[in-house]
Amino acid sequence: MTLLRLMLEFIKTGLFSVGGGLATLPFLYEMSAATGWFSHADTAKASAARQNWLV
């Protein structure tokens, strides 16, 4: 059941977040609050690492 929920959350994120990686952040923050799979700090660190890697 967890795998199905994970799949549905990322499908929702992919469908409604047009505009690149930063557009996914609100969906990821909402997912972390609803599920507890990762913290807001984890999301912020992943975003910072991704932005640093792209430069």
Backbone as CSV, one residue per row, in Angstrom:
resi,resn,N_x,N_y,N_z,CA_x,CA_y,CA_z,C_x,C_y,C_z
1,MET,0.824,-1.199,0.000,0.000,0.000,0.000,0.869,1.264,0.000
2,THR,1.999,1.206,0.704,2.888,2.366,0.741,3.459,2.652,-0.646
3,LEU,3.802,1.604,-1.365,4.350,1.796,-2.707,3.317,2.430,-3.638
4,LEU,2.079,2.003,-3.525,1.005,2.590,-4.330,0.809,4.063,-3.984
5,ARG,0.826,4.384,-2.697,0.663,5.787,-2.288,1.821,6.637,-2.787
6,LEU,3.031,6.100,-2.689,4.199,6.816,-3.180,4.078,7.078,-4.675
7,MET,3.652,6.067,-5.417,3.485,6.219,-6.853,2.435,7.286,-7.172
8,LEU,1.308,7.262,-6.480,0.254,8.243,-6.726,0.694,9.661,-6.377
9,GLU,1.435,9.812,-5.295,1.917,11.153,-4.912,2.849,11.719,-5.979
10,PHE,3.746,10.897,-6.503,4.679,11.408,-7.502,4.012,11.591,-8.864
11,ILE,2.988,10.806,-9.164,2.215,11.064,-10.386,1.511,12.410,-10.275
12,LYS,0.913,12.681,-9.114,0.246,13.968,-8.904,1.240,15.113,-9.018
13,THR,2.406,14.944,-8.435,3.432,15.979,-8.506,3.856,16.225,-9.944
14,GLY,4.049,15.168,-10.708,4.464,15.306,-12.098,3.398,15.929,-12.987
15,LEU,2.138,15.624,-12.715,1.055,16.152,-13.551,0.813,17.645,-13.347
16,PHE,0.915,18.088,-12.117,0.504,19.455,-11.803,1.651,20.431,-11.577
17,SER,2.871,20.000,-11.733,3.996,20.903,-11.490,4.744,21.175,-12.780
18,VAL,4.124,21.930,-13.646,4.742,22.318,-14.907,5.612,23.538,-14.637
19,GLY,6.844,23.507,-15.082,7.703,24.664,-14.920,9.065,24.346,-14.341
20,GLY,9.375,23.103,-14.148,10.701,22.749,-13.679,10.724,22.278,-12.237
21,GLY,11.934,22.105,-11.749,12.144,21.541,-10.429,11.599,22.377,-9.290
22,LEU,11.711,23.682,-9.394,11.219,24.527,-8.309,9.699,24.497,-8.208
23,ALA,9.025,24.168,-9.289,7.569,24.077,-9.253,7.094,22.863,-8.460
24,THR,7.970,21.893,-8.237,7.590,20.700,-7.472,7.669,20.914,-5.973
25,LEU,8.343,21.950,-5.528,8.553,22.148,-4.089,7.268,22.232,-3.270
26,PRO,6.254,22.976,-3.682,5.020,22.980,-2.880,4.396,21.593,-2.744
27,PHE,4.452,20.803,-3.799,3.910,19.448,-3.734,4.736,18.576,-2.791
28,LEU,6.057,18.729,-2.836,6.911,17.927,-1.958,6.739,18.328,-0.501
29,TYR,6.590,19.627,-0.230,6.350,20.065,1.147,5.021,19.532,1.667
30,GLU,4.006,19.550,0.813,2.700,19.018,1.226,2.781,17.512,1.470
31,MET,3.521,16.804,0.613,3.679,15.365,0.777,4.423,15.041,2.068
32,SER,5.438,15.827,2.390,6.187,15.553,3.621,5.340,15.818,4.857
33,ALA,4.477,16.818,4.801,3.599,17.098,5.938,2.520,16.032,6.090
34,ALA,2.005,15.536,4.979,0.907,14.568,5.026,1.368,13.163,5.382
35,THR,2.565,12.786,4.923,2.994,11.399,5.095,4.068,11.206,6.142
36,GLY,4.920,12.204,6.354,6.021,12.060,7.300,7.180,11.238,6.761
37,TRP,7.205,10.999,5.446,8.277,10.205,4.863,9.606,10.932,4.919
38,PHE,9.578,12.258,4.859,10.781,13.069,4.958,10.380,14.415,5.541
39,SER,11.344,15.140,6.046,11.049,16.412,6.717,11.163,17.579,5.724
40,HIS,10.702,18.737,6.184,10.857,19.947,5.369,12.332,20.260,5.168
41,ALA,13.147,19.991,6.184,14.584,20.232,6.069,15.208,19.328,5.003
42,ASP,14.765,18.087,4.929,15.268,17.185,3.886,14.935,17.717,2.502
43,THR,13.732,18.232,2.337,13.316,18.791,1.047,14.161,20.010,0.694
44,ALA,14.402,20.865,1.671,15.211,22.060,1.430,16.658,21.691,1.082
45,LYS,17.210,20.703,1.776,18.584,20.270,1.485,18.683,19.655,0.095
46,ALA,17.690,18.857,-0.292,17.704,18.253,-1.623,17.593,19.324,-2.703
47,SER,16.762,20.325,-2.465,16.614,21.411,-3.429,17.920,22.205,-3.551
48,ALA,18.555,22.470,-2.442,19.822,23.217,-2.467,20.907,22.423,-3.173
49,ALA,20.955,21.125,-2.917,21.961,20.284,-3.577,21.713,20.232,-5.080
50,ARG,20.441,20.148,-5.464,20.103,20.097,-6.883,20.481,21.405,-7.585
51,GLN,20.202,22.537,-6.937,20.522,23.823,-7.538,22.027,24.024,-7.638
52,ASN,22.756,23.549,-6.640,24.216,23.676,-6.655,24.811,22.800,-7.741
53,TRP,24.229,21.616,-7.953,24.746,20.699,-8.938,24.540,21.226,-10.361
54,LEU,23.463,21.964,-10.592,23.149,22.448,-11.924,24.042,23.603,-12.378
55,VAL,24.699,24.272,-11.458,25.503,25.441,-11.798,26.793,25.043,-12.447
